[in-house]
Amino acid sequence: MPFYRSLGKIPPKRHIAFPKAGGGIHSEQLMGHEGFTGTSALMYHLHPPTTIKSVRRVKEMKLEKDPDQTLRHRHFLTSRVKPGGSATMDRTPLLFNADIAMYYVVPDREDEHFYRNAQADEVVYVARGKGVLTTQFGNLPFREGDYVVIHRGIMHRWTFDSSEGVDAPHLLVMESRGHVRWPKRYRNEFGQLIEGAPFSERDIHGPTELVTHDQMGDFPIFVKQYDGMNEMILDHHPFDVAGWDGYFYPWTFNIEDFEPIVGRVHQPPPVHQTFQGDGFVICSFCPRPYDFHPEAVPAPYNHSNVDSDEVLFYCSKEFMSRKGIEWGSLTHHPDGIPHGPHPGRYEESIGQKYTNELAVMMDSFRPMYVPKEALPLEDENYHRSWIEAKERKEAGDAKEGPEPMIP
């Protein structure tokens, strides 16, 4: 889990009077998960965080399933997502179930409002772009390839670097109903990441600078709760925290800091696991050496995950087992159908030494549903791609003809 951090000024003990420079005392706010027993942080505000002037329901966001529930492999092209809008208000839903939902957004402006998700942790993969996530816990820089982990209830605002040469932001958002954490097998009984884990605490980055705002006025806060967006007007700037400490804060981990685990023969996907949630896992497929047994087949075997759905977001055009994908493709291989390499990929992988593939995988243990909003992004013939690849391969083999016999 993220380790203990502290920024700003805090008193020597918890829950004692902490005087403000101009008189009065700071307002404490304890924020954490699992009631009072999980990870938490204690913040010290200049003003009470409860002084709300008005509230209203802004937008309904309940997702509706695709009415066609025919079981099939599916492929969505995020390049078809219409660019523009807000990083928090204009997300296109891709897949969802009771445990996790996936969205994609290509924002072209920064929010004037502050935002917090009160019904889910967010893991945001920055497919392109860079900038700073401003939060009550301080400024958190992010860059391409970062997983930005924003636990439930953390107020924040996305700011993007629009300098010349910097790509426009592309964000893959994963909303988790449960608390997102490192896999348990990577941690010892004290919570420290063990030797042999594919990353260490040095790869985890928290807020770097606490900026305290003491400003009165009308400040809109948008809160996602009850499958909708709610606006609250606070009578002061919400980033008025003078100091905080604890284990609960936003943080980043870059996919390039994941150290792949390789072997003499093919290693199963759990070696790529990066995060654990309730009802799902997130994995990182990164550039790495291929299997080094002299007769190894590096491409994955056909497999049936009989209790999970597999979703892959491709951050590169290259992937050892797939044909017909592009940067930003997202494939959904549901429970109930075997899946595996496209014809020809299995054989082509033999003897290869290295792969430059880059992809984010999410495996869920309940079925994933396609929302209506994702249908315009779909490659409707994807479920035929294995038979079409087979036909192309057979046609190519026939055109080349049989190898000449050697007397």
Contacts in CASP RR format, 6 or more apart in sequence:
PFRMAT RR
TARGET T0000
AUTHOR 0000-0000-0000
METHOD contacts of the structure
MODEL  1
MPFYRSLGKIPPKRHIAFPKAGGGIHSEQLMGHEGFTGTSALMYHLHPPT
TIKSVRRVKEMKLEKDPDQTLRHRHFLTSRVKPGGSATMDRTPLLFNADI
AMYYVVPDREDEHFYRNAQADEVVYVARGKGVLTTQFGNLPFREGDYVVI
HRGIMHRWTFDSSEGVDAPHLLVMESRGHVRWPKRYRNEFGQLIEGAPFS
ERDIHGPTELVTHDQMGDFPIFVKQYDGMNEMILDHHPFDVAGWDGYFYP
WTFNIEDFEPIVGRVHQPPPVHQTFQGDGFVICSFCPRPYDFHPEAVPAP
YNHSNVDSDEVLFYCSKEFMSRKGIEWGSLTHHPDGIPHGPHPGRYEESI
GQKYTNELAVMMDSFRPMYVPKEALPLEDENYHRSWIEAKERKEAGDAKE
GPEPMIP
1 39 0 8 1.000
1 181 0 8 1.000
1 182 0 8 1.000
1 187 0 8 1.000
1 191 0 8 1.000
1 247 0 8 1.000
2 39 0 8 1.000
2 204 0 8 1.000
2 206 0 8 1.000
2 247 0 8 1.000
2 248 0 8 1.000
2 249 0 8 1.000
2 251 0 8 1.000
3 201 0 8 1.000
3 204 0 8 1.000
3 247 0 8 1.000
4 245 0 8 1.000
4 246 0 8 1.000
4 247 0 8 1.000
5 206 0 8 1.000
5 207 0 8 1.000
5 245 0 8 1.000
5 246 0 8 1.000
5 247 0 8 1.000
5 249 0 8 1.000
6 243 0 8 1.000
6 244 0 8 1.000
6 245 0 8 1.000
6 246 0 8 1.000
7 137 0 8 1.000
7 138 0 8 1.000
7 207 0 8 1.000
7 209 0 8 1.000
7 210 0 8 1.000
7 243 0 8 1.000
7 244 0 8 1.000
7 245 0 8 1.000
8 210 0 8 1.000
8 242 0 8 1.000
8 243 0 8 1.000
8 244 0 8 1.000
9 44 0 8 1.000
9 242 0 8 1.000
9 243 0 8 1.000
10 18 0 8 1.000
10 42 0 8 1.000
10 44 0 8 1.000
10 243 0 8 1.000
10 244 0 8 1.000
10 245 0 8 1.000
11 17 0 8 1.000
11 18 0 8 1.000
11 44 0 8 1.000
14 42 0 8 1.000
15 28 0 8 1.000
17 25 0 8 1.000
18 25 0 8 1.000
18 26 0 8 1.000
18 28 0 8 1.000
18 44 0 8 1.000
19 25 0 8 1.000
19 26 0 8 1.000
20 26 0 8 1.000
20 46 0 8 1.000
20 242 0 8 1.000
26 44 0 8 1.000
26 45 0 8 1.000
26 46 0 8 1.000
26 242 0 8 1.000
27 44 0 8 1.000
27 45 0 8 1.000
27 46 0 8 1.000
27 47 0 8 1.000
27 48 0 8 1.000
27 49 0 8 1.000
28 42 0 8 1.000
28 43 0 8 1.000
28 44 0 8 1.000
28 45 0 8 1.000
29 42 0 8 1.000
29 43 0 8 1.000
29 44 0 8 1.000
29 45 0 8 1.000
29 49 0 8 1.000
30 36 0 8 1.000
30 40 0 8 1.000
30 41 0 8 1.000
30 42 0 8 1.000
30 43 0 8 1.000
31 40 0 8 1.000
31 41 0 8 1.000
31 43 0 8 1.000
31 153 0 8 1.000
31 154 0 8 1.000
31 248 0 8 1.000
32 38 0 8 1.000
32 39 0 8 1.000
32 40 0 8 1.000
32 41 0 8 1.000
32 151 0 8 1.000
32 248 0 8 1.000
33 39 0 8 1.000
33 40 0 8 1.000
33 151 0 8 1.000
33 152 0 8 1.000
33 179 0 8 1.000
33 248 0 8 1.000
34 179 0 8 1.000
39 246 0 8 1.000
39 247 0 8 1.000
39 248 0 8 1.000
40 246 0 8 1.000
40 247 0 8 1.000
40 248 0 8 1.000
41 137 0 8 1.000
41 244 0 8 1.000
41 245 0 8 1.000
41 246 0 8 1.000
41 247 0 8 1.000
41 248 0 8 1.000
41 249 0 8 1.000
42 244 0 8 1.000
42 245 0 8 1.000
42 246 0 8 1.000
43 136 0 8 1.000
43 137 0 8 1.000
43 241 0 8 1.000
43 243 0 8 1.000
43 244 0 8 1.000
44 241 0 8 1.000
44 242 0 8 1.000
44 243 0 8 1.000
44 244 0 8 1.000
45 240 0 8 1.000
45 241 0 8 1.000
45 242 0 8 1.000
46 212 0 8 1.000
46 214 0 8 1.000
46 236 0 8 1.000
46 240 0 8 1.000
46 241 0 8 1.000
46 242 0 8 1.000
47 235 0 8 1.000
47 236 0 8 1.000
47 240 0 8 1.000
49 234 0 8 1.000
49 238 0 8 1.000
51 234 0 8 1.000
51 235 0 8 1.000
51 236 0 8 1.000
52 232 0 8 1.000
52 233 0 8 1.000
52 234 0 8 1.000
52 235 0 8 1.000
53 218 0 8 1.000
53 233 0 8 1.000
53 234 0 8 1.000
53 235 0 8 1.000
54 232 0 8 1.000
54 233 0 8 1.000
55 230 0 8 1.000
55 231 0 8 1.000
55 232 0 8 1.000
55 233 0 8 1.000
56 230 0 8 1.000
56 231 0 8 1.000
57 228 0 8 1.000
57 229 0 8 1.000
57 230 0 8 1.000
57 231 0 8 1.000
58 222 0 8 1.000
58 228 0 8 1.000
58 229 0 8 1.000
58 230 0 8 1.000
58 231 0 8 1.000
59 89 0 8 1.000
59 228 0 8 1.000
59 229 0 8 1.000
60 227 0 8 1.000
60 228 0 8 1.000
61 224 0 8 1.000
61 227 0 8 1.000
61 228 0 8 1.000
61 229 0 8 1.000
62 227 0 8 1.000
62 228 0 8 1.000
63 93 0 8 1.000
63 96 0 8 1.000
63 101 0 8 1.000
63 227 0 8 1.000
63 369 0 8 1.000
63 371 0 8 1.000
63 373 0 8 1.000
64 371 0 8 1.000
64 372 0 8 1.000
65 369 0 8 1.000
65 370 0 8 1.000
65 371 0 8 1.000
65 372 0 8 1.000
66 369 0 8 1.000
66 370 0 8 1.000
66 371 0 8 1.000
66 372 0 8 1.000
66 374 0 8 1.000
66 375 0 8 1.000
67 372 0 8 1.000
71 334 0 8 1.000
71 336 0 8 1.000
71 337 0 8 1.000
72 334 0 8 1.000
72 337 0 8 1.000
72 383 0 8 1.000
73 331 0 8 1.000
73 332 0 8 1.000
73 333 0 8 1.000
73 334 0 8 1.000
73 337 0 8 1.000
73 339 0 8 1.000
73 382 0 8 1.000
73 383 0 8 1.000
73 385 0 8 1.000
74 331 0 8 1.000
74 332 0 8 1.000
74 334 0 8 1.000
74 370 0 8 1.000
74 378 0 8 1.000
74 382 0 8 1.000
74 383 0 8 1.000
75 325 0 8 1.000
75 329 0 8 1.000
75 330 0 8 1.000
75 331 0 8 1.000
75 332 0 8 1.000
75 378 0 8 1.000
75 379 0 8 1.000
75 382 0 8 1.000
75 385 0 8 1.000
76 94 0 8 1.000
76 329 0 8 1.000
76 330 0 8 1.000
76 331 0 8 1.000
76 332 0 8 1.000
76 374 0 8 1.000
76 377 0 8 1.000
76 378 0 8 1.000
76 379 0 8 1.000
77 326 0 8 1.000
77 328 0 8 1.000
77 329 0 8 1.000
77 330 0 8 1.000
77 377 0 8 1.000
77 378 0 8 1.000
77 379 0 8 1.000
78 94 0 8 1.000
78 104 0 8 1.000
78 170 0 8 1.000
78 172 0 8 1.000
78 313 0 8 1.000
78 328 0 8 1.000
78 329 0 8 1.000
78 330 0 8 1.000
78 377 0 8 1.000
79 326 0 8 1.000
79 327 0 8 1.000
79 328 0 8 1.000
80 376 0 8 1.000
80 377 0 8 1.000
81 92 0 8 1.000
81 104 0 8 1.000
81 105 0 8 1.000
81 106 0 8 1.000
81 377 0 8 1.000
82 92 0 8 1.000
82 106 0 8 1.000
83 106 0 8 1.000
83 108 0 8 1.000
83 168 0 8 1.000
84 90 0 8 1.000
84 106 0 8 1.000
84 107 0 8 1.000
84 108 0 8 1.000
84 109 0 8 1.000
85 105 0 8 1.000
85 107 0 8 1.000
85 108 0 8 1.000
85 109 0 8 1.000
86 105 0 8 1.000
86 107 0 8 1.000
86 109 0 8 1.000
86 111 0 8 1.000
87 105 0 8 1.000
87 107 0 8 1.000
87 110 0 8 1.000
87 111 0 8 1.000
87 158 0 8 1.000
87 169 0 8 1.000
87 171 0 8 1.000
88 111 0 8 1.000
88 113 0 8 1.000
88 115 0 8 1.000
88 158 0 8 1.000
88 222 0 8 1.000
89 111 0 8 1.000
89 222 0 8 1.000
89 229 0 8 1.000
90 105 0 8 1.000
90 107 0 8 1.000
91 103 0 8 1.000
91 104 0 8 1.000
91 105 0 8 1.000
91 173 0 8 1.000
92 103 0 8 1.000
92 104 0 8 1.000
92 105 0 8 1.000
92 373 0 8 1.000
92 374 0 8 1.000
92 377 0 8 1.000
93 101 0 8 1.000
93 102 0 8 1.000
93 103 0 8 1.000
93 371 0 8 1.000
93 373 0 8 1.000
93 374 0 8 1.000
94 102 0 8 1.000
94 103 0 8 1.000
94 104 0 8 1.000
94 330 0 8 1.000
94 370 0 8 1.000
94 371 0 8 1.000
94 374 0 8 1.000
94 377 0 8 1.000
95 101 0 8 1.000
95 102 0 8 1.000
95 311 0 8 1.000
95 330 0 8 1.000
95 332 0 8 1.000
95 368 0 8 1.000
95 369 0 8 1.000
95 370 0 8 1.000
95 371 0 8 1.000
95 374 0 8 1.000
96 102 0 8 1.000
96 368 0 8 1.000
96 369 0 8 1.000
96 371 0 8 1.000
97 364 0 8 1.000
97 366 0 8 1.000
97 367 0 8 1.000
97 368 0 8 1.000
97 369 0 8 1.000
98 177 0 8 1.000
98 366 0 8 1.000
99 176 0 8 1.000
99 177 0 8 1.000
99 178 0 8 1.000
99 277 0 8 1.000
99 278 0 8 1.000
99 279 0 8 1.000
99 280 0 8 1.000
99 364 0 8 1.000
99 365 0 8 1.000
99 366 0 8 1.000
100 174 0 8 1.000
100 175 0 8 1.000
100 176 0 8 1.000
100 177 0 8 1.000
100 277 0 8 1.000
100 279 0 8 1.000
100 280 0 8 1.000
100 362 0 8 1.000
100 364 0 8 1.000
101 120 0 8 1.000
101 174 0 8 1.000
101 175 0 8 1.000
102 172 0 8 1.000
102 173 0 8 1.000
102 174 0 8 1.000
102 175 0 8 1.000
102 311 0 8 1.000
102 330 0 8 1.000
102 362 0 8 1.000
103 172 0 8 1.000
103 173 0 8 1.000
103 174 0 8 1.000
103 175 0 8 1.000
104 170 0 8 1.000
104 171 0 8 1.000
104 172 0 8 1.000
104 173 0 8 1.000
104 330 0 8 1.000
105 170 0 8 1.000
105 171 0 8 1.000
105 173 0 8 1.000
106 168 0 8 1.000
106 169 0 8 1.000
106 170 0 8 1.000
106 171 0 8 1.000
107 158 0 8 1.000
107 160 0 8 1.000
107 169 0 8 1.000
107 171 0 8 1.000
108 168 0 8 1.000
110 157 0 8 1.000
110 158 0 8 1.000
110 159 0 8 1.000
110 160 0 8 1.000
111 157 0 8 1.000
111 158 0 8 1.000
111 222 0 8 1.000
112 220 0 8 1.000
113 157 0 8 1.000
113 220 0 8 1.000
113 221 0 8 1.000
113 222 0 8 1.000
113 231 0 8 1.000
114 155 0 8 1.000
114 156 0 8 1.000
114 157 0 8 1.000
114 219 0 8 1.000
114 220 0 8 1.000
114 221 0 8 1.000
114 222 0 8 1.000
114 238 0 8 1.000
114 239 0 8 1.000
115 155 0 8 1.000
115 156 0 8 1.000
115 157 0 8 1.000
115 221 0 8 1.000
115 222 0 8 1.000
115 223 0 8 1.000
115 224 0 8 1.000
116 153 0 8 1.000
116 154 0 8 1.000
116 155 0 8 1.000
116 156 0 8 1.000
116 221 0 8 1.000
116 222 0 8 1.000
116 223 0 8 1.000
116 224 0 8 1.000
117 150 0 8 1.000
117 152 0 8 1.000
117 153 0 8 1.000
117 175 0 8 1.000
117 223 0 8 1.000
117 224 0 8 1.000
118 152 0 8 1.000
118 153 0 8 1.000
118 223 0 8 1.000
118 224 0 8 1.000
118 225 0 8 1.000
119 152 0 8 1.000
119 175 0 8 1.000
119 177 0 8 1.000
119 224 0 8 1.000
119 225 0 8 1.000
119 226 0 8 1.000
119 227 0 8 1.000
120 152 0 8 1.000
120 175 0 8 1.000
120 176 0 8 1.000
120 177 0 8 1.000
120 178 0 8 1.000
120 224 0 8 1.000
121 149 0 8 1.000
121 150 0 8 1.000
121 151 0 8 1.000
121 152 0 8 1.000
121 175 0 8 1.000
121 176 0 8 1.000
121 178 0 8 1.000
121 179 0 8 1.000
121 180 0 8 1.000
122 148 0 8 1.000
122 149 0 8 1.000
122 150 0 8 1.000
122 173 0 8 1.000
122 174 0 8 1.000
122 175 0 8 1.000
122 176 0 8 1.000
123 147 0 8 1.000
123 148 0 8 1.000
123 149 0 8 1.000
123 150 0 8 1.000
123 173 0 8 1.000
123 174 0 8 1.000
123 176 0 8 1.000
123 180 0 8 1.000
123 275 0 8 1.000
123 282 0 8 1.000
124 147 0 8 1.000
124 148 0 8 1.000
124 150 0 8 1.000
124 171 0 8 1.000
124 172 0 8 1.000
124 173 0 8 1.000
124 174 0 8 1.000
125 145 0 8 1.000
125 146 0 8 1.000
125 147 0 8 1.000
125 148 0 8 1.000
125 171 0 8 1.000
125 172 0 8 1.000
125 173 0 8 1.000
125 174 0 8 1.000
125 255 0 8 1.000
125 313 0 8 1.000
125 360 0 8 1.000
126 142 0 8 1.000
126 143 0 8 1.000
126 144 0 8 1.000
126 145 0 8 1.000
126 146 0 8 1.000
126 147 0 8 1.000
126 148 0 8 1.000
126 169 0 8 1.000
126 170 0 8 1.000
126 171 0 8 1.000
127 144 0 8 1.000
127 145 0 8 1.000
127 170 0 8 1.000
127 171 0 8 1.000
127 172 0 8 1.000
127 313 0 8 1.000
127 315 0 8 1.000
127 328 0 8 1.000
128 144 0 8 1.000
128 167 0 8 1.000
128 168 0 8 1.000
128 169 0 8 1.000
128 170 0 8 1.000
129 143 0 8 1.000
129 144 0 8 1.000
129 160 0 8 1.000
129 161 0 8 1.000
129 166 0 8 1.000
129 167 0 8 1.000
129 168 0 8 1.000
129 169 0 8 1.000
129 170 0 8 1.000
130 141 0 8 1.000
130 142 0 8 1.000
130 143 0 8 1.000
130 144 0 8 1.000
130 160 0 8 1.000
130 161 0 8 1.000
130 166 0 8 1.000
131 141 0 8 1.000
131 142 0 8 1.000
131 143 0 8 1.000
131 158 0 8 1.000
131 159 0 8 1.000
131 160 0 8 1.000
131 161 0 8 1.000
132 139 0 8 1.000
132 140 0 8 1.000
132 141 0 8 1.000
132 142 0 8 1.000
132 159 0 8 1.000
133 139 0 8 1.000
133 140 0 8 1.000
133 141 0 8 1.000
133 142 0 8 1.000
133 148 0 8 1.000
133 150 0 8 1.000
133 156 0 8 1.000
133 157 0 8 1.000
133 158 0 8 1.000
133 159 0 8 1.000
133 250 0 8 1.000
134 140 0 8 1.000
134 156 0 8 1.000
134 157 0 8 1.000
134 159 0 8 1.000
134 211 0 8 1.000
134 239 0 8 1.000
135 150 0 8 1.000
135 154 0 8 1.000
135 155 0 8 1.000
135 156 0 8 1.000
135 157 0 8 1.000
135 207 0 8 1.000
135 239 0 8 1.000
135 249 0 8 1.000
135 250 0 8 1.000
136 154 0 8 1.000
136 155 0 8 1.000
136 156 0 8 1.000
136 238 0 8 1.000
136 239 0 8 1.000
136 241 0 8 1.000
136 244 0 8 1.000
137 154 0 8 1.000
137 207 0 8 1.000
137 210 0 8 1.000
137 241 0 8 1.000
137 244 0 8 1.000
137 249 0 8 1.000
137 250 0 8 1.000
138 207 0 8 1.000
138 208 0 8 1.000
138 209 0 8 1.000
138 210 0 8 1.000
138 211 0 8 1.000
138 239 0 8 1.000
138 241 0 8 1.000
139 207 0 8 1.000
139 208 0 8 1.000
139 209 0 8 1.000
139 210 0 8 1.000
139 211 0 8 1.000
140 148 0 8 1.000
140 205 0 8 1.000
140 206 0 8 1.000
140 207 0 8 1.000
140 208 0 8 1.000
140 250 0 8 1.000
140 251 0 8 1.000
140 252 0 8 1.000
141 205 0 8 1.000
141 208 0 8 1.000
141 252 0 8 1.000
142 148 0 8 1.000
142 252 0 8 1.000
143 254 0 8 1.000
144 167 0 8 1.000
145 254 0 8 1.000
145 255 0 8 1.000
145 256 0 8 1.000
145 315 0 8 1.000
146 252 0 8 1.000
146 253 0 8 1.000
146 254 0 8 1.000
146 255 0 8 1.000
147 252 0 8 1.000
147 253 0 8 1.000
147 254 0 8 1.000
147 255 0 8 1.000
147 274 0 8 1.000
147 275 0 8 1.000
147 282 0 8 1.000
148 250 0 8 1.000
148 251 0 8 1.000
148 252 0 8 1.000
149 180 0 8 1.000
149 250 0 8 1.000
149 251 0 8 1.000
149 252 0 8 1.000
149 253 0 8 1.000
149 275 0 8 1.000
150 156 0 8 1.000
150 250 0 8 1.000
151 179 0 8 1.000
151 180 0 8 1.000
151 248 0 8 1.000
151 249 0 8 1.000
151 250 0 8 1.000
152 178 0 8 1.000
152 179 0 8 1.000
154 249 0 8 1.000
154 250 0 8 1.000
155 221 0 8 1.000
155 238 0 8 1.000
155 239 0 8 1.000
156 250 0 8 1.000
158 169 0 8 1.000
160 168 0 8 1.000
160 169 0 8 1.000
170 328 0 8 1.000
172 313 0 8 1.000
172 360 0 8 1.000
174 282 0 8 1.000
174 362 0 8 1.000
176 277 0 8 1.000
176 278 0 8 1.000
176 280 0 8 1.000
177 278 0 8 1.000
178 277 0 8 1.000
178 278 0 8 1.000
179 277 0 8 1.000
179 278 0 8 1.000
180 275 0 8 1.000
180 276 0 8 1.000
180 277 0 8 1.000
181 275 0 8 1.000
181 276 0 8 1.000
181 277 0 8 1.000
182 193 0 8 1.000
182 197 0 8 1.000
182 275 0 8 1.000
182 276 0 8 1.000
183 273 0 8 1.000
183 274 0 8 1.000
183 275 0 8 1.000
183 276 0 8 1.000
183 281 0 8 1.000
184 276 0 8 1.000
186 193 0 8 1.000
186 194 0 8 1.000
186 197 0 8 1.000
186 198 0 8 1.000
187 193 0 8 1.000
187 194 0 8 1.000
187 197 0 8 1.000
188 194 0 8 1.000
192 201 0 8 1.000
193 199 0 8 1.000
193 200 0 8 1.000
193 201 0 8 1.000
198 258 0 8 1.000
198 259 0 8 1.000
198 260 0 8 1.000
198 261 0 8 1.000
198 271 0 8 1.000
198 274 0 8 1.000
199 253 0 8 1.000
199 257 0 8 1.000
199 258 0 8 1.000
199 259 0 8 1.000
199 274 0 8 1.000
203 253 0 8 1.000
203 254 0 8 1.000
203 257 0 8 1.000
204 251 0 8 1.000
204 252 0 8 1.000
204 253 0 8 1.000
205 251 0 8 1.000
205 252 0 8 1.000
205 253 0 8 1.000
206 249 0 8 1.000
206 250 0 8 1.000
206 251 0 8 1.000
206 252 0 8 1.000
207 249 0 8 1.000
207 250 0 8 1.000
210 241 0 8 1.000
210 243 0 8 1.000
210 244 0 8 1.000
211 239 0 8 1.000
212 239 0 8 1.000
212 240 0 8 1.000
212 241 0 8 1.000
212 242 0 8 1.000
212 243 0 8 1.000
213 237 0 8 1.000
213 239 0 8 1.000
213 240 0 8 1.000
214 236 0 8 1.000
214 237 0 8 1.000
214 240 0 8 1.000
215 236 0 8 1.000
215 237 0 8 1.000
215 240 0 8 1.000
216 235 0 8 1.000
216 236 0 8 1.000
216 237 0 8 1.000
217 235 0 8 1.000
217 236 0 8 1.000
217 237 0 8 1.000
218 233 0 8 1.000
218 234 0 8 1.000
218 235 0 8 1.000
219 233 0 8 1.000
219 234 0 8 1.000
219 235 0 8 1.000
219 236 0 8 1.000
219 237 0 8 1.000
219 238 0 8 1.000
220 231 0 8 1.000
220 232 0 8 1.000
220 233 0 8 1.000
220 234 0 8 1.000
221 231 0 8 1.000
221 232 0 8 1.000
221 233 0 8 1.000
221 234 0 8 1.000
221 238 0 8 1.000
222 229 0 8 1.000
222 230 0 8 1.000
222 231 0 8 1.000
222 232 0 8 1.000
223 229 0 8 1.000
223 230 0 8 1.000
223 231 0 8 1.000
223 232 0 8 1.000
224 230 0 8 1.000
253 274 0 8 1.000
255 284 0 8 1.000
255 286 0 8 1.000
255 315 0 8 1.000
255 358 0 8 1.000
255 360 0 8 1.000
256 286 0 8 1.000
258 272 0 8 1.000
258 274 0 8 1.000
258 284 0 8 1.000
258 286 0 8 1.000
260 271 0 8 1.000
260 272 0 8 1.000
260 286 0 8 1.000
260 287 0 8 1.000
260 288 0 8 1.000
261 267 0 8 1.000
261 271 0 8 1.000
261 272 0 8 1.000
262 288 0 8 1.000
262 289 0 8 1.000
262 290 0 8 1.000
262 291 0 8 1.000
262 292 0 8 1.000
263 291 0 8 1.000
263 292 0 8 1.000
264 291 0 8 1.000
264 292 0 8 1.000
264 293 0 8 1.000
264 296 0 8 1.000
265 291 0 8 1.000
265 293 0 8 1.000
265 296 0 8 1.000
266 291 0 8 1.000
266 296 0 8 1.000
266 297 0 8 1.000
266 298 0 8 1.000
266 299 0 8 1.000
266 300 0 8 1.000
266 301 0 8 1.000
267 291 0 8 1.000
269 283 0 8 1.000
269 300 0 8 1.000
269 361 0 8 1.000
269 363 0 8 1.000
270 281 0 8 1.000
270 283 0 8 1.000
272 283 0 8 1.000
272 284 0 8 1.000
272 285 0 8 1.000
272 286 0 8 1.000
272 361 0 8 1.000
273 281 0 8 1.000
273 282 0 8 1.000
273 283 0 8 1.000
274 282 0 8 1.000
274 283 0 8 1.000
274 284 0 8 1.000
275 281 0 8 1.000
275 282 0 8 1.000
276 282 0 8 1.000
279 364 0 8 1.000
279 365 0 8 1.000
279 366 0 8 1.000
280 362 0 8 1.000
280 363 0 8 1.000
280 364 0 8 1.000
280 365 0 8 1.000
281 362 0 8 1.000
281 363 0 8 1.000
282 360 0 8 1.000
282 361 0 8 1.000
282 362 0 8 1.000
283 360 0 8 1.000
283 361 0 8 1.000
283 362 0 8 1.000
283 363 0 8 1.000
284 359 0 8 1.000
284 360 0 8 1.000
284 361 0 8 1.000
285 312 0 8 1.000
285 319 0 8 1.000
285 357 0 8 1.000
285 358 0 8 1.000
285 359 0 8 1.000
285 360 0 8 1.000
285 361 0 8 1.000
286 357 0 8 1.000
286 358 0 8 1.000
287 354 0 8 1.000
287 355 0 8 1.000
287 356 0 8 1.000
287 357 0 8 1.000
287 358 0 8 1.000
288 354 0 8 1.000
288 355 0 8 1.000
289 353 0 8 1.000
289 354 0 8 1.000
290 296 0 8 1.000
290 298 0 8 1.000
290 349 0 8 1.000
290 351 0 8 1.000
290 352 0 8 1.000
290 353 0 8 1.000
290 354 0 8 1.000
290 355 0 8 1.000
291 297 0 8 1.000
291 298 0 8 1.000
296 350 0 8 1.000
296 351 0 8 1.000
297 346 0 8 1.000
297 349 0 8 1.000
297 350 0 8 1.000
298 320 0 8 1.000
298 349 0 8 1.000
298 350 0 8 1.000
298 351 0 8 1.000
298 352 0 8 1.000
298 355 0 8 1.000
299 320 0 8 1.000
299 321 0 8 1.000
299 341 0 8 1.000
299 345 0 8 1.000
299 346 0 8 1.000
299 348 0 8 1.000
299 349 0 8 1.000
300 320 0 8 1.000
300 321 0 8 1.000
300 340 0 8 1.000
300 341 0 8 1.000
301 340 0 8 1.000
302 338 0 8 1.000
302 339 0 8 1.000
302 340 0 8 1.000
302 341 0 8 1.000
303 338 0 8 1.000
303 339 0 8 1.000
303 340 0 8 1.000
304 336 0 8 1.000
304 337 0 8 1.000
304 338 0 8 1.000
304 339 0 8 1.000
305 333 0 8 1.000
305 335 0 8 1.000
305 363 0 8 1.000
306 335 0 8 1.000
306 336 0 8 1.000
307 335 0 8 1.000
307 365 0 8 1.000
308 335 0 8 1.000
308 363 0 8 1.000
308 364 0 8 1.000
308 365 0 8 1.000
309 332 0 8 1.000
309 333 0 8 1.000
309 334 0 8 1.000
309 335 0 8 1.000
309 363 0 8 1.000
309 364 0 8 1.000
309 366 0 8 1.000
309 367 0 8 1.000
309 368 0 8 1.000
310 331 0 8 1.000
310 332 0 8 1.000
310 333 0 8 1.000
310 339 0 8 1.000
310 361 0 8 1.000
310 363 0 8 1.000
311 330 0 8 1.000
311 331 0 8 1.000
311 332 0 8 1.000
311 333 0 8 1.000
311 361 0 8 1.000
311 362 0 8 1.000
311 363 0 8 1.000
311 364 0 8 1.000
311 368 0 8 1.000
312 319 0 8 1.000
312 330 0 8 1.000
312 331 0 8 1.000
312 333 0 8 1.000
312 359 0 8 1.000
312 360 0 8 1.000
312 361 0 8 1.000
313 328 0 8 1.000
313 329 0 8 1.000
313 330 0 8 1.000
313 359 0 8 1.000
313 360 0 8 1.000
313 361 0 8 1.000
313 362 0 8 1.000
314 322 0 8 1.000
314 325 0 8 1.000
314 326 0 8 1.000
314 327 0 8 1.000
314 328 0 8 1.000
314 329 0 8 1.000
314 330 0 8 1.000
314 331 0 8 1.000
314 358 0 8 1.000
314 359 0 8 1.000
315 327 0 8 1.000
315 328 0 8 1.000
315 358 0 8 1.000
315 359 0 8 1.000
315 360 0 8 1.000
316 327 0 8 1.000
316 356 0 8 1.000
316 357 0 8 1.000
316 358 0 8 1.000
316 359 0 8 1.000
317 325 0 8 1.000
317 326 0 8 1.000
317 327 0 8 1.000
318 355 0 8 1.000
318 356 0 8 1.000
318 357 0 8 1.000
318 358 0 8 1.000
319 325 0 8 1.000
319 357 0 8 1.000
319 359 0 8 1.000
320 341 0 8 1.000
320 345 0 8 1.000
320 349 0 8 1.000
320 355 0 8 1.000
320 357 0 8 1.000
321 340 0 8 1.000
321 341 0 8 1.000
321 342 0 8 1.000
321 345 0 8 1.000
321 346 0 8 1.000
321 349 0 8 1.000
322 331 0 8 1.000
322 341 0 8 1.000
322 342 0 8 1.000
322 345 0 8 1.000
323 342 0 8 1.000
323 345 0 8 1.000
323 385 0 8 1.000
323 389 0 8 1.000
324 385 0 8 1.000
325 331 0 8 1.000
331 382 0 8 1.000
332 368 0 8 1.000
332 370 0 8 1.000
333 339 0 8 1.000
334 367 0 8 1.000
334 368 0 8 1.000
335 367 0 8 1.000
340 386 0 8 1.000
341 349 0 8 1.000
342 385 0 8 1.000
342 386 0 8 1.000
342 389 0 8 1.000
343 386 0 8 1.000
343 389 0 8 1.000
343 390 0 8 1.000
343 393 0 8 1.000
344 389 0 8 1.000
344 393 0 8 1.000
370 378 0 8 1.000
381 388 0 8 1.000
END
